[in-house]
């Protein structure tokens, strides 16, 4: 079927990206999620890095790098050179400042850019990581093709992301806010593997980490309850619906329990 209005589609896509970028550069998100904006935190990032087999001579791309938490961990713990790319200029500036303050300014470099049009040449990275972000990209196939393009032959992509069975999600988890929260447009794990395969990336390992999703829901609920008492006005100003939030969290927890929602790790390899 021919797209009769590609301009409108692109405008909608860009608007969604801008909305997500604005949300994830908000201080309120940092208050609710902590340093790592994904289930499993640094522990799961290290698991991803270990499965990628990172060594000090590797050049790594962190897609949707946010404020630089993952990139700085990889530069510090694994000694790699990391390029981070994020749609939000505010996040890029914060990440580069954090890298300089930590003494990694020469090994962690951050750029503002679009995951669906990565600002890097072909075949320059040994590995790419993307944590809890592929599910938010409007054109996941384009992003996967870009991962494959910038990886060197034999390079690996490490993805950790929300998994979901869309037709089993309750209405509370299908709104725009839920999409920004990495839920509404999440896909089943086999579909992520298919998207990567179509881009030339063969999945070589998958792991389920649903418990990490439940722990993050619990963390958000605890922090939200505390912030209600100490920073309710700030939450409201940032667009958090304090009345709806408890029901959304209950729905998310129930969806994890019945298998409609989860979290997974995936390693895919570009043909050598």
C-alpha positions in Angstrom: 0.0 0.0 0.0 1.4 3.4 -0.9 1.7 6.0 1.8 -0.4 8.9 0.6 1.1 11.4 3.0 4.7 10.6 3.9 5.3 14.1 5.1 2.6 13.8 7.8 4.0 10.4 8.8 7.5 11.9 9.2 6.2 14.9 11.1 4.4 12.5 13.5 7.5 10.4 13.9 9.7 13.4 14.6 7.2 14.7 17.1 7.2 11.4 18.9 10.9 11.4 19.1 11.0 14.9 20.4 8.4 14.1 23.0 10.4 11.0 24.2 13.6 13.0 24.2 12.1 15.8 26.3 10.7 13.3 28.7 14.0 11.5 29.2 15.9 14.7 29.7 13.6 15.7 32.5 14.9 15.9 36.0 11.7 14.2 37.2 12.6 11.0 35.2 15.9 11.0 37.0 14.2 11.3 40.3 11.9 8.4 39.5 14.4 6.1 37.8 17.7 6.9 39.3 21.0 6.8 37.3 20.0 3.9 35.0 16.9 4.5 32.9 16.2 0.8 32.4 15.4 -2.3 34.3 18.3 -4.2 35.8 20.5 -1.0 36.1 24.3 -1.4 36.0 24.1 -5.1 36.8 22.3 -5.8 33.5 24.5 -3.4 31.6 27.5 -5.4 32.8 25.8 -8.6 31.8 25.2 -7.2 28.3 28.9 -6.0 28.0 30.2 -9.4 29.2 28.1 -11.2 26.5 29.4 -8.8 23.9 33.0 -9.8 24.9 34.2 -6.2 25.2 37.9 -5.7 25.4 40.0 -2.5 25.7 40.6 -2.3 21.9 36.9 -2.2 21.2 35.1 0.9 19.9 31.5 0.8 21.1 28.4 2.8 20.2 25.7 3.5 22.8 22.5 4.3 21.1 20.0 6.5 23.1 22.8 7.1 25.5 20.8 9.5 27.7 22.9 11.2 30.4 25.9 8.9 29.8 25.5 6.3 32.6 26.1 3.2 30.4 28.8 4.8 28.3 30.8 5.9 31.4 30.4 2.5 33.0 31.8 0.8 29.8 34.6 3.3 29.5 35.6 2.8 33.2 35.0 -0.9 33.8 35.9 -2.3 30.3 38.4 0.4 29.1 36.7 0.7 25.7 36.2 3.9 23.6 32.5 4.7 23.6 30.5 7.0 21.3 27.1 7.9 22.7 24.3 9.3 20.5 21.0 10.7 21.9 18.2 12.6 20.4 18.2 15.2 23.2 20.8 18.0 23.1 20.3 18.5 26.8 21.3 14.8 27.5 24.2 15.1 25.2 25.6 18.1 27.0 25.0 16.5 30.4 26.7 13.3 29.3 29.7 15.1 27.9 30.1 17.1 31.1 29.9 13.9 33.2 32.6 12.3 31.0 34.9 15.2 31.4 34.3 15.4 35.1 35.1 11.6 35.4 38.3 12.0 33.4 36.9 10.0 30.4 36.7 13.0 28.0 39.0 11.2 25.5 37.2 7.8 25.7 33.6 8.8 25.9 32.3 11.2 23.3 28.6 12.2 22.9 26.7 13.4 19.9 23.2 14.6 19.3 21.6 12.4 16.6 18.8 10.1 15.5 19.0 6.4 15.9 17.2 5.9 12.6 19.9 8.1 10.8 23.1 7.5 12.8 25.8 10.2 12.3 28.7 7.7 11.8 30.4 6.1 8.8 29.9 2.5 7.8 31.6 -0.3 9.8 33.4 1.7 12.4 32.1 0.0 15.6 33.0 -3.4 17.1 29.9 -3.4 19.2 26.7 -1.4 19.7 24.4 -1.3 22.8 20.9 0.0 23.0 19.1 -0.3 26.4 15.3 0.1 26.8 15.1 2.3 23.7 14.5 0.3 20.5 10.9 -0.1 21.7 10.4 3.7 21.6 11.8 4.2 18.1 9.0 4.8 15.6 10.8 3.0 12.8 12.5 0.1 14.4 13.5 -1.5 11.1 15.4 1.7 10.1 17.2 1.8 13.5 18.2 -1.9 13.2 19.5 -1.3 9.7 21.6 1.6 11.1 23.0 -0.6 13.8 24.1 -3.1 11.2 25.5 -0.4 8.9 27.8 1.1 11.5 29.0 -2.2 12.9 32.2 -3.8 11.5 31.9 -7.3 10.0 31.6 -9.7 12.9 30.5 -6.9 15.2 27.8 -7.5 17.7 24.7 -5.5 18.9 23.5 -5.9 22.5 19.9 -5.0 23.1 18.0 -5.0 26.3 14.4 -4.0 26.1 10.8 -4.2 27.2 9.0 -7.1 25.6 5.2 -7.1 25.3 2.3 -8.9 23.6 0.5 -5.8 22.4 -3.0 -7.3 22.1 -2.8 -8.4 25.7 -1.9 -5.1 27.2 -4.6 -3.2 29.2 -5.7 0.3 28.1 -3.6 1.9 30.8 -0.5 0.6 29.0 -1.3 1.7 25.5 -1.3 5.5 25.8 1.3 8.0 24.6 2.7 8.2 28.1 3.0 4.4 28.2 4.8 4.5 24.9 7.3 7.0 26.3 7.6 4.7 29.3 8.8 2.0 26.9 5.6 -0.1 27.0 3.0 0.8 24.4 5.1 0.0 21.3 7.2 -2.8 22.8 7.2 -6.1 20.8 7.6 -9.8 21.7 11.2 -11.0 21.8 10.9 -13.1 18.6 9.8 -9.9 16.7 12.8 -8.0 17.8 14.9 -10.9 16.6 13.1 -10.7 13.2 13.6 -7.0 12.9 17.3 -7.4 13.5 17.6 -10.4 11.2 16.0 -8.4 8.4 18.8 -5.9 8.9 21.5 -8.5 8.7 22.0 -9.1 12.4 21.7 -12.8 13.5 20.5 -13.3 17.0 23.0 -15.6 18.9 21.7 -15.3 22.5 18.6 -14.2 24.3 17.8 -14.0 28.0 14.6 -13.1 29.9 14.9 -10.7 32.8 11.3 -10.1 33.7 12.1 -9.8 37.4 14.1 -6.7 36.6 11.0 -5.1 35.2 9.0 -5.9 38.4 11.8 -4.4 40.5 11.8 -1.2 38.5 8.0 -0.9 38.8 8.4 -1.3 42.6 11.2 1.3 42.6 9.1 3.8 40.7 6.1 3.3 43.0 8.2 3.8 46.1 9.9 6.9 44.7 6.6 8.3 43.4 5.0 7.9 46.9 8.0 9.8 48.4 7.9 12.5 45.8 4.1 13.0 46.4 5.1 14.2 49.9 8.2 16.2 48.9 7.8 17.4 45.3 4.2 16.9 44.2 4.1 20.3 42.4 7.2 19.4 40.4 5.7 16.1 39.3 2.5 17.8 38.2 4.5 20.5 36.3 6.3 17.7 34.5 3.0 16.2 33.4 2.8 13.3 35.8 -0.8 12.3 36.5 -0.7 11.5 40.2 -4.2 10.2 40.2 -3.7 7.8 37.3 -0.1 6.7 38.2 -1.1 4.0 40.8 -3.5 2.3 38.4 -0.9 2.3 35.6 1.7 0.8 37.9 -0.8 -1.9 39.1 -1.6 -2.7 35.5 2.1 -3.0 34.6 2.8 -5.3 37.5 -0.2 -7.5 36.6 0.9 -7.6 33.0 4.4 -8.8 34.0 2.8 -11.4 36.3 0.7 -12.9 33.5 3.4 -12.8 30.9 2.1 -10.0 28.7 4.9 -7.7 29.7 8.6 -8.4 30.4 12.2 -7.5 29.9 14.8 -9.3 27.8 18.4 -9.2 26.6 19.4 -10.0 23.1 22.8 -10.4 21.4 22.9 -10.3 17.6 25.9 -10.6 15.2 26.7 -9.1 11.9 28.0 -11.6 9.4 31.8 -11.6 9.2 
